[in-house]
Amino acid sequence: IGLGCSCIVCIFMQSRLFANIDSNLNLIKLIIFYVLLLICAWIDYKTRVIPNKILFTGLCVRLVLYLCEYINLGAELRFELYSEGIALLLVVVLLLFSALTHKGIGMGDIKLFGLMALYTGAFFVYSVLFVSVLLGALIGVLMLLCFHKGKKTTIPFAPLILIGYIVTSIAGSY
């Protein structure tokens, strides 16, 4: 029930960010990505792995949605593609971060952010990343102080991405 309510709130709040896109197509896009994110967060929480099959399915669906948007929007689609291209630069930055920190963030999380970039655009992805990393830092500090875990303890990041997505949807991106 809580996930369903958060889905409705999330979609309602985020739909205001895409006022220039056809509302029905935008709503479909938001529902599809939210469901993909829920599935990835659940699987990552249970297994600490985000399956490539789910991410690839999300990519294929997004390509079909691009075709539908091109048919409906035509030239207006260029701005959205620019925004999503800028957001994909985040994937490059996250890849560099992962290489420099010796897997400080998993490849599944990086691919999930890349998929989010294709669905939501630059400002939203950067806001979700900020909230997710902040939550991860808070949880890490709590684990070090309260539960006496070591620095090598891993945290599944996709649930934090989901929380960041919901918070950013409600509060808005900066």
Number of C-alpha atoms within 10 A of each C-alpha: 6 7 9 9 10 16 18 14 15 21 21 15 16 24 16 12 14 13 10 12 17 12 13 9 13 21 16 13 18 20 15 15 20 22 13 19 23 18 18 26 25 18 17 20 17 11 11 18 19 25 14 14 9 15 19 13 12 21 18 12 14 18 13 11 17 18 12 13 17 14 11 14 15 11 9 13 16 12 11 18 15 13 17 23 16 15 24 22 14 19 20 13 12 21 18 13 14 16 12 10 10 10 12 13 18 19 17 19 21 19 19 24 23 24 25 25 24 24 24 21 22 23 17 24 27 18 19 26 19 15 20 23 15 14 17 18 12 12 14 19 15 13 16 14 11 9 10 10 14 11 10 7 9 12 16 21 23 28 21 22 27 20 19 22 26 22 18 24 22 16 13 17 17 9
